[in-house]
Amino acid sequence: MTTVSGDAIKTSFTVDTLTAYCHYNAPQNYPGCFARANEPWANWIDLGSGKKMSTVEDTDVNSSNPNYAKPPANYTFELLDSLTYNATIIDMSGHGIKRLGNNMYNFSMSLGAPRALSVTFLNLSSNQITMLTRATNFADSLRNLSFANNKIATFSGINSPRLQNLNLRNNQITSIKSNDTSFFPNTLQTLDLSGNPLTEIAQVTLPTSLIELDLDQISSLTIRQVDLTSLSILSLQDTTVQNWFVSQDQYAKLVNLVNSKLLTIRVTDKTSIKTSSCDNVQTLPTSPSPLSICVDAPGGSSNTTVYAVVGAVVAVVLIVVGFLFYRKYSQRRAAQKRAATPGVSFSVFVNQTRRNTNLYNGMSDAKGGVVGSGGRPRDPTQLATSSVDKYDVRFDPAMQQFRVEFKSVAMQNVIASGGFGIVYKAVYKGETVAVKQLLPSIDGNSEAVTDFMEEIRLSSMLDHPHIVRFVGVMWTTLKDVGALIEYMPNGDLATLVRATDANVKLVWPNEEMSLGNGIYSKIQVLIDVASGLEYLHNFHVIHRDLKAKNVLLDANYSAKLSDFGTSRSTIGDATMTAEVGTIAWIAPEVLKGKNYAESADMYSFGVLLSEVDTGISPYSHLVTNGGSQLPKPVIAMKVMDGDLRPTFTPSCPPEILAIANQCLLHDPSARPTAGQVGRMLAALLPSQTHAL
């Protein structure tokens, strides 16, 4: 018997799996293999012939239809690991699939570059999938994708760059709320959300390419701030709409589309649109009968009120323009200074003329005493200084030791997302980790990619008990690079200090509460933060975005610094830009666009002390004469002028207030160092709290 030649796949799966990686030397001929949990490659089943891989022959493999892949109905598997790249139609319906591998867009050969998939139609209906996130990347070739009749409850967007038709009918999706323009592909033409327990679709930016939206058989739906004017078909059959809010402009466009017969709204006698909570009910001239709709419109404001509002808006605009003009001027001057300093890099740990040799000496020269002692950075490699390719961790030999195989990471739910990134909970080698990736919307944004690469490289160099631990990095292409970091189960410090009914509480020593049973020391948490800062500052690295939100808490409520996306080195006396951090936490010199150093972090530490003491975001209590929150540019101007500082409660210990006052000094050179602050805090720590 002639078996397929070449090396066997040297891996196994912990759950029943369908994989396209049947054989290294002839993967293009296989529609897929069934791998029973923990079975070796020899026992895998070639789904084209039904034979074990140890006995399958070339003729068996070549007899299968390469353009159509459908496993036999009697095979059920928990994980769909990967897809064959030859098939244009792949039908995986009804096989009990619970989760997908991250790579559904190419096939990484053992030799040569990855092969792009050919699939145009992928049917994943009638399975047991519970989560659909942008961690799963679908092929550029994919046009039609069905997840109908699954159990999807977590839906945070779809990463399929050229998808045209998406079917999510009969899942468990309860809400879609996102103003992220990459939530749906910008090529999407039809979207079916029928039969979901949807209660709200709000502030969703639908692609302008969308032609048909199906919202049938939904029992209680609110539609709010969703532009539907690109549609040709809106289906609301057997659906009860509790509220449907549109703007005046959208209403006018919808009326015009209906009158011109460019928009058809499908309804049945069971369709109901309620307007009891609406102050401005209008109708759409639909057939067979008009539909009621709620139009958001100003309601009889007096001229005095209008003039007051306009005046306030103009004032704020002038302040904003003035602030932006000032900052632009400052940055232009800074750029001129940088241009006069050839050979200086502004990235992390970079100096083209010399390296910071202290970086290799660990903490041996640190003056931090009990606070500053800690870990030693991993052996770093000097960074390049220009293009994205030079920053690309995938081609950095020093980063290869940290590489993690994509398929070894089991992605779970979304923990957080922001302007450029998204963070998932995941499992790697039995350890719960967090995985940070860039959103697909940053494609083409070289600055965002470069910042992410710098963050990964910096994180890989750091090793300290009060800095979130770097685990590894995974990738198949530039689009799916992911940083694996330590998972912090107790979330961030901001959430804890703002909670009013939490089972866990942070206290000052003078609050006369015994530690333990959910009571933890504020001072100990702050010592942890100071320790992490001192470690960074000893290597001339500025965090630049220190705030309670970026302080994470482990299982024992030990605090660790996170989010180094804006961190930079001060080596070479480089001038930093002011476009970092969050306004309320930024030092005056940074807002002014001046040169700044580690002392800028100490100002942020002073603001952090206010957060921990008051339990609120700094300046959030300040309002304008009209009752609205004080605009950020106004805050920035007042901070720069020295007219505004964070507040503290009457119960704040005077020693803490004294430390805060030193950190918040307008003169950067007068502020204490992280090591000094750590030692001042340690002196306040009661003996019974040292064990925390």
N, C-alpha and C positions, 0 to 999 in steps of 0.2 A: 504494500500500500504506500502510495506517495503522499506524504503530508506536506503541507505548505512549508517552505523552507524559511529559515531565519530564527532569530531569538524569540522566545516566548515572552509574553507580558509578565513582568516580575512584580505583580501587585495583586491585591485582593480587595474586596469591598466588605464593609461591616454589615451592610444590608443587601437584600436582593436588588440587583441593579441591571439596567440595560445600558450597555456602553457600545460605542462605535469603535473603540480601541481594541479590536479583536486580535490584531497581529501587526507588528511593526512593518513588515515588508510588503504586505498586500492589503492595506486597510481599505483601499478604494473599492474592493470587490465585496465587502461585507455590508449587508444592511444593518447589522448589529449583532451583538452577542448577549446572551443572558448569563449573568454571573450570580450564582447563588451566594448568599452571605458567607464570607470567610472561606470560599472554595478557591483553590488554585486555578491558574489559567487553563491547565489541561482539562479540567472538568467543566469549563464554560461551554455553553451551547451556541453553535452558529445557527442563528434563526433562519438563515436561508435554506439550510439542509437538515437542521434538527440534530446534527451530529456534534459530538464533543470535539473541542479544538484539537485534542491529541490524535484524533482519527480523521478529521475532515481532509478531503483531497482538493486539489486544484480544480478539478472538474465540478465538484460540488459547489465550490465558491462561485465560479464563473457562470453557473447556470441561473443564478438569481437575477431578478430584474433590477438593474442599478438605478432606474429612474423612479421607482416606487418602493417605499419601505413601510411595511406594516407587520408587526410581530403577530404570531399566531395568537388566537383569542385565549388560549389556555395558560398563557404566561402572565403572571402578575408580578410587579416589582415596585419597590418603594422609591428608588432613585432613578431618574433619567439622567445619566451622567453626561452623555454626549450624543451627537447625531452624525450619521454618515454624510459625507460631503457630496456624493454623486446624485442622490435622490432629489428630485424637484418636489415630490409630494411625499410627505411623511405623516402617517396616521398612527398616533399613539393613544387613541381614545379607548377608554374602558379597561385600563390595565392596573388600576389601583395606585397610580403614581401619587406620591405625597410631596415630593420636592424635586426641583430641577438643579442640575449643575449650573455653575456660573457661566460657562462657555457654551453658548448655543449659536455661535457665529463663525467659528472656523475650526479647522482640524489640524492640530500640531503634529506634523510628521516627525519621526525620529531623525530623519535626514532631510535637510532642506527647509525652506520657509513654510510656515503654516499655509494650508489650503483653505480658501474661502468656501463656505457651504454653498450649495446650489438650490437649497430648498426655497420654494415660493409659497407653498401651502403647508402649514403645520397644524395638525388637529390634536389638541390635548384635552378634548372635552371628556366629560363623564369619568373623571378621576377623583382623587382625594386631596388635591392641592389646596393649601390653606393660605398661601402667601404669594404675592407677586410684587417684586420690587425691582428697582433699576440695577440691582447687583447682577441680575441675569441679563446677559447681553445676547440679543438675537441677531441673526445674520442680516447683512445688507441686502441680500437677495429676497428676504421674506416680504411677501405682500399680504398674505392672509393668515390670521392667527386666531384660533378658537380655544377659549378656556370655559366654554359653556358647561353648566352642570358640574361644577367643582364645589369646593367649600372655601373659596377665597374670602377671607375677612380682612386681611391686611393688604391694602393696595396703595402703593406709593409711587405709581407711575410705571411706564413701560419704556424700555430701552431697546427700540427697534427702529433704526434711522429712516427706513423707507417703507414702513408698514402702511397699508392702505385700508385694511378691514380688520377690526378687532371685535371679537364676540366674547362678552363677559356675562352673558345671560345666565340667570339662576345660580348666583353665588350668594355670599353672605356679606357683601359690601354695604355698609350702613351710611357712609358719608364720603363725599369727595369735596375737599376744600384745599385749593392750592392756587396761588397766582404765579406759579412756576411755569414759564412758557415751554419747558421741556417735559412737563408731566405727560403729555401725549406727543407722539411724533408729529412733526409739522407737515407730514405727507398724508396723514390719516383722512380717509374719506367717509367711512361708516363706523359707527360706534354703537354697540348694543349693550345696554345696561338693564334690560328688562328683567323682571322677576327677582330683583335684589331687594332686601329690606331697607332701601335707601330712604333716609329721612331728610337729607339735605345735599344739594349741589350748590356750592357757593364759591364765588370769587375764583372760578376755574377759568383759565385762559385756554379756550378751545382753539385748535388750529384753524386758520382761515380756509384750509382745504376741506374741512368737514362738510359733507353734503347731507348725511342722514344720521340722526340721533334717535335711537329707540329707547323709550322709557315706559314700556308697557307693563301692566300688572304690578304696579307699585302702590302700596296701600296708603302711604302718608308722606308726601314729598313736598319739600320747599325748594324753590329755585330762586336764587338770589345773586344778583350781579354777575350773570353769565350772559355773554354776548352770543346770541343764537342767529344772528343775521346772515351768517354764511350758509345756512341750511337751505336745502330744497325740500327735505322731509323731516318733520318732527312728529314722532309717534307717541301718543299718550293714551293708547287704548287700554281700557279697564283700570286706569290710574286715578287716584285721588290726589289732587294738588292742593295742599293746604295754603300755600302762598306762592305767588309767582311775581317777583319784583323785577321791573325793568326800568331803565332810565328813560327820560323823555325822548332822547335821541334814538334809543333802541326801539322804543314804541313806534315812533314815526317810520322807521325803516321796516319794522315788521308789518305795519299796516300796508305800506307800499308793496312789499313782497307778496302779501296775501292778495291784494287787489290785482296785482299783475300776474297772479297765478304762478309766481316763481317759488312760492313756499306752500306746501301742503301740510296741514296739521291733522293727523289721523286721530280720530276719537271714536268711541262707541257710546251706547246709551249708559254704560257703567262708568264713563269718564266724568269726573267731578272736579271743578276748579272753584275753590272757596275764596271769598274776599272779605270775610267778616272783620279782619284786623287791618283792612286797607283804608286809607283816607282819600285815595284818589283812584277810584275804580274806572277803568276804561274798557273798551271792547275791541276785539279783533274780528274783522268781518269774515269769519270762516263759514264754511258750509258743512252740514246743513243748518247750523245755528251759530250765532256769534259766541266767542269765548271771552270771559271776563279776565282782566289782567290788572295788576296793581302798578301804577306808574309813580315812581318817586319824583316828587316835584316840590318846590318851596311852597309853603302854606301861608300866604297872606302876611308876610313880614312887612313891618312899617318901614317907611323911607329912612327914619332915624336909625333903626336897627341895621338896615342894609348899608347905610353910610358908615356906621360904626364898624361893621364887619369889614367893609372894603378898606377903611382906614387902617384897621389892624393888620390886614393882609399886606397892604402896601408897606407898612412899617417893618413887618417881618421880612418882606422881600428885600427892602433896602439894607437891613441888618445882614441878611444872608449874603447879598451881593458884596457888601463892604468887607465882610469876613473872608469870602472866597477871593476877592481881589487882593486883600492883604496877604493871604496865605500863598496865592499864586506868585505875588511879588517876592515873598520870602523864599519860596522854592526856586524861583528863577535865579536869585542871588546865590543860593546854595549850590545850584547846578553849575553856575559859573565858577565857583570855588572848586567844585569837583573836577571840572574840565581842566583846571590849572594844576591838577595833581595826577599826572599820568601814572599808570601802573597800579592804581589802587582799586581793589575790588570791594564791592559793598555787600557781598553775600556772606553767609555764615562761615566763620573760620577761614576767610580767604584773605591772602595778601600775596600778590604776585612776587614781591621782592623778598619777603621773609615769612617764615611760619612762626606761629606763637609756640615756642618750645615748651612753655609752661603747660600746654595742653597735654603733653606726654608725661608730665610729672605727677599726675593725679592730684591728690589733695595734700601732698607732702609740704607744700609751701603755704597752705591755707592758714589763716589766722582765726578761724572760726571757733576754736575750742570745742565744747561739747555740741554746739549747734552745727558747726561747719564740717565736722568729720563725716565721711560718707564714702560713696563708691568712686570708681575710677572709670574714666571714659574708655570706650572701646577704641582700638587703634584706628584713627581717622585717616582719610586720604584727602589731600588738598583739593578743593573744588576748583572747577574751571570758572570762567567769568563772563561768558557771552551767551551763546545760543542755547536753545532748549536741549539740543542734542548733547552738548557738553555737560549739561546738568543731569541728563537722563540717567537715573539710577540703574536702568536695565543694562547699560553698557559700562558701568563702573565696576572694575574688578574687585574693589574693596567691598562692594555690596553683595557679591555673589554668595558669601558665607551666610547672608541673612535671607536668601531666597527660599520661599515656601512654595511647594507645588499647589497650583490653583485647586486641583481636585481634592486636596487633603483638607480643605477648609469648608466646613458645613455652615453656610450662611443662614441666619435666622431672621429676627425682626429688626426693623429700623429703630435705632436709639435716638438719633438726632439728625437734622439736616440744616443746612444754611445756604448762603448765597452761592458757594462754589462746591461745597462738599456734602457728603452724606455718610453717616456712621451706622454700621450694622453690628448687632450682637452675633457672634459666631462661635464655633467650636473647632479647635485645632489640636490634634493629638490628645484629646480628652480634656483640654483646658479651655475654659470659656474666655474668649478674647473679644476685643472690639476691632472692627475693620473699617478704616476710613478710606473712601474713594472720592474722586472728583465726579461731579454730575456731568452727564453727557452734554449739557448746555454749554460747558466751557470749551468744547471742541473748537480749536482755532485760537483760543485765548492763551498765547504762549506765556504771558506773565503769570497767569494762574497756575499753569503747569509747572513753570519754573519754581514758583513759591512752594508748591506741593513737593517737588523733588528736593528742595532745600530742607523742608520740614522733615522729610523721611531721612535724609542724610544726617541732619543734626540729631534727630531722635536716636538714630543708630549709634551715635557717639556717646550718648549720655547714659550714665549708670549711677543712680543715686536713690536711696530709699524714699525720697520725697519728690521724685519726678516719675511720672507714669512710665512704666517699663516698656521698652520697645521689644517686640517679639520677632518680627520679620516683615518681609515684603513679598508680595506675589504679583505676577503679571503674566499675560500672554501677549498683549499688545500695549501700546501707550494708553489706549482708552480705558483699560481696566486695571491699571496699577492700583494696588491696595496695600495700605500700611496696617499691619497687625500690631496692636498695642494691648497692654494689660487692661482687662475689664474691671471697672470700678463699680461694684454692685450697689453702693449707697449714693450714687449720683453726684451732683455738684453741690458745692457749699452754698451757692445762692438759693437753691431750692430749700435747703435745710433752714437757713436763717430767716427765710421769708415765711416758712410754714407756721401756722397758728395752732394747729391741732395735731401736730406730729407726735408719735410715740417716742421720738428721739429729740433731745433738746440740748443746745449748747448754752453754757452758763459762764459768767464771770465768777471769780472766787468769792466776791462779796455778796453773792446771791444766796449763800447759805443753803446750798443743796449738796447732798452727798453724791459723789460720782458713782457711776454704775447704774444698772437698771434703766438704761436709755439716757442717762445724764452724762454729758461729756464736757470737757474743758475747752472754752474758747481760746484760752491762752495756749494750750497745747497745740491746737490746730494752727494758730498763728506762728508758733515756733516751727512747726513743720514747714509752713510756707516760707518763712525766713531762711530755713536751712536749705531748701531747694533753690531759693534765689541766690544765696551766697555761693552755692556750688556753680551756678551759671555765671555769676559775676566774677568768680575767680578765673574763669576762662574768657572774660571780657565779652560775654554774651548778654544782651539785653532781651528780656522777655517781650516787652513792648505792648502786651495786652493783659496785664495782671488785673484780675477782678474775680469776684467770688464764683462766677460762672465757669471760669477756667481753673478752678481748684476742685479736684475730684476726691472722693472719699472711698477708701477701701472697706473691706468687711469689718475692720476694727475701728473705723472712722479716723484712720490716719490720713492726713491730707497730702496730696501730691499735685504738683504743677502739671498742667496739660496745655495743649494747643500751642505749638511752636510755629504756627504758620506765618507769624509776623516777626519772629525772633531774628535778631541780627547780631553780628559781631561788631565790636568797636575797634578792632585791630586796624592800625593805619590811620586812626583819628578820622574815620569816614563820617561825613555828614549824613544824618538820617533824614528821611522825609517825614512830614507831619501826617501823612495819610495812613496812619496805623491806629490800632487800639480803638477804644470807644470813648467818645467825647468826655463823659463825666469822670473818667479815670485818668485822662491824659494830663501830663505835667504842662505847666505854662510854657516852658521853653520849647516843648515839642509842638504845641499849638502855634507858636510864633514862627516855626520853621527854622529855629536856631540849632546850632550844634548841641548835641546832648549825649549823655553817657548813662552809666548804670544808675545814677541818682534819679533818673526819670522813673525807673521801676520803684524807687523808694517813695516817690510822690504817690504812685498808684497804690503802694502798700498802705499809705496813710488813708487813702480813700477806702481801701478794703477794710481798714479798722472801723470806719464809719458804717460800712455795710454790716459787718459782724455785730456791731453794737446796736444799731437801730433796726436791723432786719428789713430795711427797704433799700431800693435803688437810690443812689445819691441824686439829689435835686428833684426827685420825682414828686415831692410835696410842693414844689414851687409852681405857681400858676400866674397867668397874665391877668390883667384887669377884667378881661372877658371870661375868665374862668377856665381857659384852656391851659394845657401843660406848657411850661416855659420852653420855647424852641431851642434846639441844640445849638444853633449859631449864637444865640443870646448867651447861653451858658458858657460857650467857648470864649466869647468876648469878655465876659465878666471874670472868668478864671484868669485869662491873660492879663487883665488889668489889676488883678489881686482883690477884686471886689466880691468874690464868691468862694466859699470853702465848704466842705461837707460838714454836716451837723452831727452832734452826739447827744445821747440821752442823758438826763440828770443822774441816772444810776451808773453811768460809765465810770469805772475806777479812775481816779485822778492820775494814776501812773500810766494807764493806757492813753488817756487824753494827752498827757505830756509827750509820750512817744509819737502820737499822731501829729501833734503840733510841730514836732521836729521834722517829721517826714513831709509835712505839707508846707514847709518853708518855701518862699518864692525863689530864694537863692539856692540853686542846685548844690553848690559847694558846701552849704551849711547843713545839708541833710545827712543823717547818719547812714552808715553802710548796713547791708543786710546782716553781716556778722554782729555789728554793734546792737542792732535791734534784737537779734536773736538772743544775745546775752542779757539785754535788759528785760526781755520777756521771761527768760529762764529764771531770772532772779525773783520774779513774781509768782512762780509756779509753786503752789503748796506741795508739800512732800507727798501727800496721798495721791497726787495726780501723775507722778513720774512713771507709773506703770502703764499709762494709756499710750 
